[in-house]
Amino acid sequence: MMSENILWKILFFSAWLSLAFGLSQNDKKFSKCYIGQQHLNYTDRIGRSKLLICTRKTEGVPQWKFADGSRTLGEIFNPARDCPDIVDQLPEAKDGFYWIVLPKGTKHKVYCDVNTDGGGLMLVGMKDSPVSWTVPSNSAPVDPQGPPHWSSDLGDVKVLDFRVQFSTDKTFEGTKADWLYRLNPQREFGNLFSINNGCSKLQAGIGNIQFVKDLLVKRVVTNNFKCSKFGQHIHHLLGWGKMNYCLRHQCKNGYAVLDAIKFRYDNFGGYSYSAVSSLSGMSHSSTAFVGCDHGKCCACFGPKGGKQNYCGSNCTVINGGTITKKAFVWFWVRTRMPQRVWKRCMEFFVNNSAGKREKHFIDPQTSMVHKGSCSESFKSFLNEGTLTVSDKEIFEKIPNVPGLLSYRSDNKQLYVNQGSKWQALGNEKEVQELKYEQNKGLKTLENKLRNQTKELRNQKDEFNNMQDKLEKKVESQKQIIQSQENKIQIQTNQVQSQEIKIEVLQKKVGQQENTSQSQKQRIEKIEKRFQGNKS
């Protein structure tokens, strides 16, 4: 009983330690904020353990920050609007998983490509073979490395671009074909496939396409493409219709399988494009193709940058194309084009040797200064850097460009242009004071954490001492009990010995009684004889 009590106390202490050092991420209440409150053991979106601090409330909404100063956009407590939002706001962003907010307000973890074709592409499906029929759909985030499945949670997302990429190995480096369809108009991902809309009434697919872009050569290859044929139109609840359904609901056996009887009813399901024709797939040739056609599944491609058709129907090749039955396929969508404010072109004026003002711009791709205005490729005029001027006179000659930053070296003041006027930002002293206050706050938190850790250690030592005393007391009681048991055993042995002696005495008494009885009988016989002789 005593050992059981000790065990319960140990379990209680362990649970208390867990609460003291931060709850699991799933239990964190990001809606509650006590300024300076910290959560240890917070695991960020890529698995790193970080210190999370609630720094302030903005209009009642808690603002959480990492103690190391790293950005929080894309974390579960600060989800991005979409993958383009990551590109727009995080210059240092890398391809990887981020949390976003879906149209209905729920949060979902997705893999974002922040580089290809300007970035902002979201991974919505992956498979490790050309076969289309049996790829399931579920709510798990799609990982480039698998397992193969479509996302069933992104059906309400409005899609601008749909991208198909396949490789002969499981890496992006082995990519053999990579293209996207610019959809016009945009549509919800769960309505990707249709009949009509550029496709025929009997053969459904992806239609209403503005252009097709070959991402391997970064070039639009056709503006005349109408439909990538997916499969035959049997019924709006089968084939392409079931595929649309699976993009909104979980389909554990894939779109082409009747779940009740595990029967595959479809022989089609492909993705393709043609640089020379308005239709591709099924009975039409393609520049690139991946999927299934008339019961055969394959991936087909031509030389990099090729503009002919290299893939015939029934998984055949033409014009020197290449066909393979081994392919890893990734499907991506983009909701809008990123703005990339941090990479936009900046225009400014300088005086030449004759004192005449001339317009110059900084190329955001090369960081080189050029005479003239931003080229047509750089339509935005927000800055990538800061324009430095020496005094107020030059500062006042800078044109009003919303978002432009300028630093005056005479008063060491930073300004931001608001369109019609300049707004002063914090000067160096204010910045230093702010940094001092932040560092002071962090040191206070560190000291608080250090004191809490020390207190926990003291309590742990106290608990260990109490545990040692209890264990010694239990051991002492065990020894007393053992001694009592030994005494009882001795007494038991003595009683048993006495019982044996009594038994022996009883036997002797019995023998004496027998002897006495025998003598009595002999006396009676003698008395009878004596009386007989007397008579």
Secondary structure in CASP SS format (residue, H / E / C, confidence):
PFRMAT SS
TARGET T0000
AUTHOR 0000-0000-0000
METHOD secondary structure of the structure
MODEL  1
M C 1.00
M H 1.00
S H 1.00
E H 1.00
N H 1.00
I H 1.00
L H 1.00
W H 1.00
K H 1.00
I H 1.00
L H 1.00
F H 1.00
F H 1.00
S H 1.00
A H 1.00
W H 1.00
L H 1.00
S H 1.00
L H 1.00
A H 1.00
F C 1.00
G C 1.00
L C 1.00
S C 1.00
Q H 1.00
N H 1.00
D H 1.00
K C 1.00
K C 1.00
F C 1.00
S C 1.00
K C 1.00
C C 1.00
Y C 1.00
I C 1.00
G C 1.00
Q C 1.00
Q E 1.00
H E 1.00
L E 1.00
N E 1.00
Y E 1.00
T E 1.00
D C 1.00
R C 1.00
I C 1.00
G C 1.00
R C 1.00
S E 1.00
K E 1.00
L E 1.00
L E 1.00
I E 1.00
C E 1.00
T E 1.00
R E 1.00
K E 1.00
T E 1.00
E C 1.00
G C 1.00
V E 1.00
P E 1.00
Q E 1.00
W E 1.00
K E 1.00
F E 1.00
A C 1.00
D C 1.00
G C 1.00
S C 1.00
R C 1.00
T C 1.00
L C 1.00
G C 1.00
E E 1.00
I C 1.00
F C 1.00
N E 1.00
P C 1.00
A E 1.00
R C 1.00
D C 1.00
C H 1.00
P H 1.00
D H 1.00
I H 1.00
V H 1.00
D H 1.00
Q H 1.00
L C 1.00
P C 1.00
E C 1.00
A C 1.00
K C 1.00
D C 1.00
G E 1.00
F E 1.00
Y E 1.00
W E 1.00
I E 1.00
V E 1.00
L C 1.00
P C 1.00
K C 1.00
G C 1.00
T C 1.00
K E 1.00
H E 1.00
K E 1.00
V E 1.00
Y E 1.00
C E 1.00
D E 1.00
V C 1.00
N C 1.00
T H 1.00
D H 1.00
G H 1.00
G C 1.00
G C 1.00
L E 1.00
M E 1.00
L E 1.00
V E 1.00
G E 1.00
M E 1.00
K E 1.00
D C 1.00
S C 1.00
P C 1.00
V C 1.00
S C 1.00
W C 1.00
T C 1.00
V C 1.00
P C 1.00
S E 1.00
N E 1.00
S C 1.00
A C 1.00
P C 1.00
V C 1.00
D C 1.00
P C 1.00
Q C 1.00
G C 1.00
P C 1.00
P C 1.00
H E 1.00
W E 1.00
S E 1.00
S C 1.00
D C 1.00
L C 1.00
G C 1.00
D C 1.00
V C 1.00
K E 1.00
V E 1.00
L E 1.00
D E 1.00
F E 1.00
R E 1.00
V E 1.00
Q E 1.00
F E 1.00
S E 1.00
T C 1.00
D C 1.00
K C 1.00
T C 1.00
F H 1.00
E H 1.00
G H 1.00
T E 1.00
K E 1.00
A E 1.00
D E 1.00
W E 1.00
L E 1.00
Y E 1.00
R E 1.00
L E 1.00
N E 1.00
P E 1.00
Q E 1.00
R E 1.00
E E 1.00
F H 1.00
G H 1.00
N H 1.00
L C 1.00
F C 1.00
S E 1.00
I C 1.00
N C 1.00
N C 1.00
G C 1.00
C C 1.00
S C 1.00
K C 1.00
L C 1.00
Q E 1.00
A E 1.00
G E 1.00
I E 1.00
G E 1.00
N C 1.00
I E 1.00
Q E 1.00
F E 1.00
V E 1.00
K E 1.00
D E 1.00
L C 1.00
L C 1.00
V C 1.00
K C 1.00
R E 1.00
V E 1.00
V E 1.00
T E 1.00
N C 1.00
N C 1.00
F C 1.00
K C 1.00
C E 1.00
S E 1.00
K E 1.00
F E 1.00
G E 1.00
Q E 1.00
H C 1.00
I C 1.00
H C 1.00
H C 1.00
L C 1.00
L C 1.00
G C 1.00
W H 1.00
G H 1.00
K H 1.00
M H 1.00
N H 1.00
Y H 1.00
C H 1.00
L C 1.00
R C 1.00
H C 1.00
Q C 1.00
C E 1.00
K C 1.00
N C 1.00
G C 1.00
Y C 1.00
A C 1.00
V E 1.00
L E 1.00
D C 1.00
A C 1.00
I C 1.00
K C 1.00
F E 1.00
R E 1.00
Y C 1.00
D C 1.00
N C 1.00
F C 1.00
G E 1.00
G E 1.00
Y E 1.00
S E 1.00
Y E 1.00
S C 1.00
A C 1.00
V C 1.00
S C 1.00
S C 1.00
L E 1.00
S E 1.00
G E 1.00
M C 1.00
S C 1.00
H E 1.00
S C 1.00
S E 1.00
T C 1.00
A E 1.00
F E 1.00
V E 1.00
G E 1.00
C E 1.00
D E 1.00
H C 1.00
G C 1.00
K E 1.00
C E 1.00
C E 1.00
A E 1.00
C E 1.00
F E 1.00
G C 1.00
P C 1.00
K C 1.00
G C 1.00
G C 1.00
K C 1.00
Q C 1.00
N C 1.00
Y C 1.00
C E 1.00
G E 1.00
S C 1.00
N C 1.00
C C 1.00
T E 1.00
V E 1.00
I C 1.00
N C 1.00
G C 1.00
G C 1.00
T E 1.00
I E 1.00
T E 1.00
K C 1.00
K C 1.00
A C 1.00
F E 1.00
V E 1.00
W E 1.00
F E 1.00
W E 1.00
V E 1.00
R E 1.00
T C 1.00
R C 1.00
M C 1.00
P C 1.00
Q C 1.00
R C 1.00
V H 1.00
W H 1.00
K H 1.00
R C 1.00
C C 1.00
M E 1.00
E E 1.00
F E 1.00
F E 1.00
V E 1.00
N E 1.00
N C 1.00
S C 1.00
A C 1.00
G C 1.00
K C 1.00
R E 1.00
E E 1.00
K E 1.00
H E 1.00
F E 1.00
I E 1.00
D C 1.00
P C 1.00
Q C 1.00
T C 1.00
S C 1.00
M C 1.00
V E 1.00
H E 1.00
K E 1.00
G C 1.00
S C 1.00
C C 1.00
S C 1.00
E C 1.00
S C 1.00
F C 1.00
K C 1.00
S C 1.00
F C 1.00
L C 1.00
N C 1.00
E C 1.00
G C 1.00
T C 1.00
L E 1.00
T E 1.00
V E 1.00
S C 1.00
D C 1.00
K H 1.00
E H 1.00
I H 1.00
F H 1.00
E C 1.00
K C 1.00
I C 1.00
P C 1.00
N C 1.00
V C 1.00
P C 1.00
G C 1.00
L C 1.00
L E 1.00
S E 1.00
Y E 1.00
R E 1.00
S C 1.00
D C 1.00
N C 1.00
K C 1.00
Q E 1.00
L E 1.00
Y E 1.00
V E 1.00
N E 1.00
Q C 1.00
G C 1.00
S C 1.00
K C 1.00
W E 1.00
Q E 1.00
A E 1.00
L C 1.00
G C 1.00
N C 1.00
E H 1.00
K H 1.00
E H 1.00
V H 1.00
Q H 1.00
E H 1.00
L H 1.00
K H 1.00
Y H 1.00
E H 1.00
Q H 1.00
N H 1.00
K H 1.00
G H 1.00
L H 1.00
K H 1.00
T H 1.00
L H 1.00
E H 1.00
N H 1.00
K H 1.00
L H 1.00
R H 1.00
N H 1.00
Q H 1.00
T H 1.00
K H 1.00
E H 1.00
L H 1.00
R H 1.00
N H 1.00
Q H 1.00
K H 1.00
D H 1.00
E H 1.00
F H 1.00
N H 1.00
N H 1.00
M H 1.00
Q H 1.00
D H 1.00
K H 1.00
L H 1.00
E H 1.00
K H 1.00
K H 1.00
V H 1.00
E H 1.00
S H 1.00
Q H 1.00
K H 1.00
Q H 1.00
I H 1.00
I H 1.00
Q H 1.00
S H 1.00
Q H 1.00
E H 1.00
N H 1.00
K H 1.00
I H 1.00
Q H 1.00
I H 1.00
Q H 1.00
T H 1.00
N H 1.00
Q H 1.00
V H 1.00
Q H 1.00
S H 1.00
Q H 1.00
E H 1.00
I H 1.00
K H 1.00
I H 1.00
E H 1.00
V H 1.00
L H 1.00
Q H 1.00
K H 1.00
K H 1.00
V H 1.00
G H 1.00
Q H 1.00
Q H 1.00
E H 1.00
N H 1.00
T H 1.00
S H 1.00
Q H 1.00
S H 1.00
Q H 1.00
K H 1.00
Q H 1.00
R H 1.00
I H 1.00
E H 1.00
K H 1.00
I H 1.00
E H 1.00
K H 1.00
R H 1.00
F H 1.00
Q H 1.00
G H 1.00
N H 1.00
K H 1.00
S C 1.00
END
